[in-house]
């Protein structure tokens, strides 16, 4: 869903959200292992992945330009719940 999870970080230090609930992730045990998990580590890896994708298309991008692209291409005003002062931005992969 598009709601804020109970474990969500929020406030002026958060610039963008990523999906973090019920995410299928690689797991331990064997090379094909996976598990559905939730957490900020799932959300942050989505944002980092989109940033890495941007950089794969242009290795000369600065950290500031990657940040600016993440912010300017984010999906706005789709997150439901009390964001407690956090901008309502959801990471979006505008490359694909």
Secondary structure, 3 states (H helix, E strand, C coil): CCECCCCCCCCCCCCCECCCCCEEEECCCCCCCEEEECCHHHHHHHHHHHHHHHHHHCCCCCHHHHHHHHHHHCEECCCECCCCCCCCEECCCCCC
